[in-house]
Each structure stands twice: as C-alpha cells, then as structure tokens.
Amino acid sequence: MISFPHCKINLGLDVLRKRPDGYHDIETVMFPVRDLCDSLEIIVPEEEKEATELTESGLRTGCPPQENIVMKAWRLMHETYGIGNVRMHLHKAVPSGAGLGGGSADGAAALRMLDTLFSVGAGIRRLEALALKLGSDVPFFLHDAPQLCSGRGEVMRPAEINLKGYWMVLVKPAICIPTAEAYAGITPRIPEEPLAKRLSRPIATWRDNLPNAFETSLFRKHPELSAIKRSLYDAGALYASMSGSGSAIFGLFDTRPEYETGTGIWHLQL
C-alpha cells in the first residue's frame, strides 16, 4: 500500500495563553497543500517473524529510522491493537523544520494505512486519540480539508476556506527553527476579533489582519525570514506569512507569479 502524505500551511496563528500543563492554547486554520507531499509505502511481509523496519530516501529527516514518527505510529498500533510486523519505506520531499507538518502528515498516514492493512476498524475518533500521542497537529492530517484548530491544535472544526485557483509560492530557507525556540519568544495575546471572523473577509484584507504570532520574535532573530516575506509582497502576493513556527514562508497570488525559482522554492496552484 502506498500513500502520499501532503503538507499544510497555517492561515493566521494566534497564541492565546500558556496553560498549566506547559502547552499553549492557539487558534489557527490549517490548510492542506496536496501538491507538496512525501510518499510512504507499507508492506506486510510474507514471513510473520520478519522484524518491522523503515528505510528512507529523499530529504534528511534528522533522526534515525527507529525514532521516526512513522515507526512510532507502528508501535502505537502494535501496542494498542496487536498488529503484525511490516516493512515501510518513506521518501521525503516535504522539508523538515519548516512549519509545514511533513512529519505529522507521515505519522497520520501511517496510522490510517496500518488501520486498513490489518482491518483494525479503529474509527476516526480512536485514530485521532492515537494521533495526538504523536503530536499536537497529527490529528489534523487524518482529515483532508481545512480545519479551524484550537487548544493545542487538536480541537478542530471545518473551516470554509476556498483557495481553488490561487497560486502559492513557498520558500524554505536554510534555517530550521525548533518549536521550543519559537515558543520561547512568544508573548501570548487574545486578539480583539476571533480568527474565524477575520478569515471571512476578502484575502486582500488578510495582510493587515491575519498575523502569525511567531513572526515578531523570529523575524528579529532571523531577519532573512522578514526579507523573504517582503519579497513575496514585492512580487504581488495578496497575502504572505510564515507557516506554523517556521521557517517556511508562503505567498498567495491571484495569478501565476513572476518569482524566482530554485532549491527550496515551490510554485504551486491550489
């Protein structure tokens, strides 16, 4: 079985408050970007005693295979439902440390594939509970539609956002931002208007009303990120933002943009 786990972007990201458990309450819309994806193949070996293994190709993940989220997903399903051993191969095309959720997408895809391969029939709610053990945004990737996410990111309701026909330029600079670093510079704040209301307005208004809370501190620390965002606006973007806690920056355009091409730059039609 083969699946193509795709990435996401964040449309607005408010960090509302720090919780007693150490996490932060956020509000954001996660929007699927289907044309930038990894590929994951899972095979049930003929020999039941063959050990579960993961091989990798493509971009580096920064961790050994045994610590990859795909292996963690298999261990969760094995411990919870007693599924058998598998052989898995992950080809990475979504860059890590970008705020695009590439690893989370892989983990969610592995859960769904294993559920199908072994006829577990866990159902979406139990899969969401397992996904949350892998990461706060992993449950989102069990859904294939925009979601307004709150809590740690796991509380979701459908978001009526239609970007069909728009173009997106996505830029991933040679910077990886650990999530802990991103949150260290945050001052939580509750905006005057909720995110859903601001998103309901025309895209042309998002530039002034739809910030990513991580940009303020991270742009000071990494001024090249601010320069990338500014270059997207200079190229005619209607809206540009950092995705998640970075470091990828994207711009939305109503026509095909004249923007540079090269390594770490994707031109995608939504």
C-alpha positions in Angstrom: 0.0 0.0 0.0 1.3 3.5 -0.9 0.1 6.8 0.4 1.2 10.4 -0.4 1.1 12.4 2.9 0.9 16.1 2.0 1.9 19.2 3.9 -0.1 22.1 5.3 0.1 25.9 5.7 -1.3 28.0 8.5 -3.6 30.8 7.7 -3.2 33.1 10.7 -1.8 31.8 14.0 -2.7 33.3 17.4 -1.1 32.1 20.6 -3.7 32.9 23.2 -2.3 31.8 26.5 0.1 29.4 28.3 -1.7 26.5 30.0 -0.9 25.0 33.4 0.3 21.8 31.6 3.1 23.8 29.9 1.4 23.8 26.4 -0.1 26.9 24.8 -3.7 27.4 23.6 -3.6 28.5 20.0 -6.0 29.3 17.2 -5.2 28.8 13.6 -6.6 27.5 10.3 -4.6 24.5 8.9 -5.0 24.3 5.2 -3.9 21.2 3.2 -1.4 21.6 0.4 -1.7 18.5 -1.7 0.9 19.0 -4.3 3.8 19.0 -1.9 3.9 15.6 -0.4 6.0 12.6 0.8 5.4 9.1 -0.2 5.0 6.2 2.2 4.8 2.5 1.3 3.9 -0.2 3.8 4.1 -3.9 3.0 3.1 -6.8 5.2 6.0 -9.3 4.8 5.3 -13.0 3.9 7.3 -14.1 6.9 5.5 -13.1 10.1 8.7 -13.3 12.1 10.4 -10.6 9.9 11.1 -7.6 12.1 9.4 -4.3 11.4 11.8 -1.9 9.6 11.8 1.5 8.0 14.0 2.6 5.1 14.3 6.2 4.0 15.2 8.2 0.9 14.9 11.8 -0.2 15.4 14.7 2.2 17.1 14.1 5.5 14.7 13.8 8.5 17.3 14.5 11.1 16.6 11.4 13.2 17.4 7.7 13.0 14.7 5.4 11.5 13.8 3.9 14.8 12.8 7.4 16.1 10.9 8.4 13.0 7.2 9.2 13.6 6.3 6.5 11.2 7.9 3.9 13.4 6.2 5.5 16.5 2.9 5.2 14.7 3.5 1.5 14.1 4.5 0.9 17.7 1.3 2.6 18.9 -0.9 0.4 16.6 1.1 -2.7 17.6 0.7 -2.0 21.3 -2.9 -0.9 21.1 -4.3 -3.4 18.6 -1.6 -6.1 18.3 -1.0 -5.6 14.6 1.8 -7.5 12.9 5.2 -6.5 11.6 5.6 -4.5 8.4 8.2 -3.2 6.0 8.0 0.5 5.4 9.7 3.0 3.0 9.5 6.7 3.4 10.6 9.1 0.6 10.8 12.7 2.0 10.0 15.6 -0.2 8.5 17.9 2.4 11.3 19.7 4.2 11.7 19.3 8.0 11.9 22.2 10.4 9.7 24.2 8.1 6.3 24.5 9.9 4.7 22.5 7.1 3.8 19.5 9.2 5.6 17.0 7.0 6.5 14.6 9.8 3.0 14.9 11.3 1.5 14.0 7.9 3.6 10.9 7.7 2.5 9.8 11.2 -1.1 10.3 10.4 -0.8 8.4 7.1 0.9 5.5 8.8 -1.9 5.2 11.3 -4.6 5.2 8.5 -2.6 2.7 6.4 -2.0 0.3 9.2 -5.6 0.5 10.3 -6.6 -0.5 6.7 -3.9 -3.1 6.1 -4.7 -5.0 9.3 -8.5 -4.4 9.1 -8.5 -2.8 12.6 -11.5 -0.6 12.1 -10.5 1.8 14.8 -12.6 4.6 13.6 -11.7 8.3 13.3 -12.1 9.2 17.0 -9.8 6.4 18.2 -7.3 7.2 15.4 -7.4 10.9 16.5 -6.6 9.9 20.1 -3.6 7.9 18.9 -2.5 10.7 16.6 -2.5 13.2 19.5 0.1 11.0 21.2 2.3 11.5 18.2 2.0 15.3 18.1 -0.5 18.2 18.5 -1.1 18.7 14.8 -1.1 15.0 13.8 -4.9 14.6 14.2 -5.4 17.4 11.5 -3.8 15.2 8.9 -6.4 12.5 9.4 -8.8 15.0 7.7 -8.4 16.1 4.1 -10.0 19.6 4.5 -9.2 23.0 6.1 -9.8 23.0 9.8 -10.1 25.8 12.4 -7.8 24.4 15.1 -7.7 25.4 18.8 -6.5 24.0 22.1 -3.0 22.6 21.3 -4.2 22.4 17.7 -6.1 19.2 18.2 -9.6 20.7 18.7 -10.9 21.1 15.2 -14.0 22.2 13.3 -14.3 22.5 9.5 -13.2 25.9 8.1 -15.0 27.2 5.0 -11.9 28.4 3.1 -11.7 28.1 -0.7 -8.4 28.9 -2.3 -9.0 27.0 -5.5 -7.3 28.6 -8.5 -4.9 30.7 -6.4 -1.2 30.3 -6.8 1.2 29.8 -3.9 4.9 30.4 -3.8 6.5 28.5 -0.9 10.1 29.4 0.2 12.1 27.2 2.7 15.3 28.9 3.7 18.3 27.1 5.1 17.1 27.7 8.7 15.5 25.1 10.9 13.6 26.5 13.9 12.9 24.2 16.8 9.4 24.5 18.2 10.8 25.3 21.7 12.8 28.2 20.3 9.7 29.6 18.6 7.6 29.5 21.7 10.4 31.0 23.9 9.9 34.3 22.2 6.1 34.4 22.4 4.0 36.8 24.4 0.5 35.3 24.4 -2.3 37.6 23.4 -6.0 37.3 22.7 -6.9 39.4 19.6 -9.8 41.8 19.5 -11.5 39.8 16.8 -11.6 36.0 16.6 -9.6 34.4 13.7 -12.7 33.0 12.0 -14.2 36.5 11.6 -11.0 37.9 10.2 -10.7 35.0 7.7 -14.2 35.5 6.5 -13.1 38.8 4.9 -11.6 39.1 1.4 -8.0 37.8 1.0 -6.8 41.3 0.3 -7.6 42.3 3.9 -5.6 39.4 5.4 -2.3 41.2 5.1 -3.2 43.6 7.9 -5.4 41.4 10.0 -4.1 37.8 9.8 -0.7 37.7 11.6 1.4 34.7 12.6 2.3 35.3 16.3 5.7 33.7 15.9 6.9 36.2 13.3 7.6 39.1 15.7 10.4 37.4 17.6 11.7 35.1 14.9 12.0 37.8 12.3 14.1 39.8 14.8 16.3 36.8 15.3 16.4 35.7 11.7 16.0 38.9 9.5 16.3 36.8 6.3 12.8 35.5 7.0 11.4 39.0 7.0 13.2 39.7 3.8 11.6 36.6 2.1 8.1 37.8 3.2 8.8 41.2 1.9 10.0 39.8 -1.4 6.7 37.9 -1.8 4.7 41.1 -1.3 7.0 42.9 -3.8 6.2 40.2 -6.3 2.5 40.9 -5.9 1.3 38.5 -3.2 -2.1 39.2 -1.8 -1.1 37.6 1.5 2.2 36.3 2.8 3.0 34.6 6.1 5.3 32.2 7.9 3.7 28.7 8.2 3.4 27.4 11.8 6.5 28.1 13.8 8.6 28.4 10.6 10.8 28.6 8.8 8.9 28.3 5.6 7.3 31.4 4.2 4.4 31.4 1.7 2.7 33.9 -0.5 -0.8 33.7 -2.1 -1.3 35.2 -5.6 -4.4 35.5 -7.7 -2.3 35.0 -10.9 0.8 33.0 -11.7 3.6 35.0 -10.0 6.9 36.1 -11.5 9.1 34.9 -8.7 12.5 33.3 -8.7 12.8 29.5 -8.9 15.4 27.3 -7.4 16.2 24.9 -4.5 13.8 25.4 -1.6 11.2 27.3 -3.7 7.9 25.8 -4.9 5.4 27.3 -7.3 2.0 25.5 -6.7 -1.5 26.1 -7.9 -4.1 25.4 -5.2 
